[in-house]
Amino acid sequence: MNIRSAVLKLLTDFPIDLEQYDRREQLKKSGLGKVIMFLSKSDEETTANRKLAKELVDKWSRPIFNKSTRFEDMRRYDDERAPYRRPQMKKPSSSSSGMESRDDDLDADFSQRRSGQKQCKASCF
């Protein structure tokens, strides 16, 4: 655990220029990001190490994936996505008058069937 703590602290303090394309590609290919991500989520890791690893993931992932830390940019991204959202479905109205007419229709249909059954019994024999 002490070795991992030391490595995480070194990586936190180590100046990696992620603005340069070559450096970003080297970091991607090294697999170091995957290891740091694993440490940030591991239950077997100390809380302090998980926190350091999470900070590194946050620090490195934004430049690598071209994500901004500015709230204004996130809002602009949401505004651009807005036309692609599905329109919300209207909820069916739960007015009692609509339900009453349905009940009446069912009662009428049921009474018609009953009277039809009586007629069939009388005329079928």
Buried (B, 14 or more C-beta within 10 A) or exposed (E): EEEBBEBBEEBEEEEBEBEEEEBBEEBEEEEBBEEBBEBBEEEEBEEEBBEBBBBBBEBBBEBBEEEEEEEEEEEEEEEEEEEEEEEEEEEEEEEEEEEEEEEEEEEEEEEEEEEEEEEEEEEEE
